[in-house]
């Protein structure tokens, strides 16, 4: 079983071997990077939650992690874009 690392943000964890160890929404394979990307593209928290099958609370905590770790998530987004994903 993957080792769970809490992040200090409710709903946000890191799991060794899941999504490359990126911060994800707990019990889902939705990355904070994904939530942040949608937000930066102009989607509302309601749209993000609906399209990603999240509660609004999970979406807000994903954004909270993003705002507290902007450089980390921006680097993950840039890496994703560089690989054309």
Buried (B, 14 or more C-beta within 10 A) or exposed (E): EEEEEEBEBBBBBBBEEBBEEBBBBBEBEBBBBBBBBBBEEEBEBEBBBEEBEBEEEBBBBBBBBBEEBEEBBBEBBEEBEEEEE
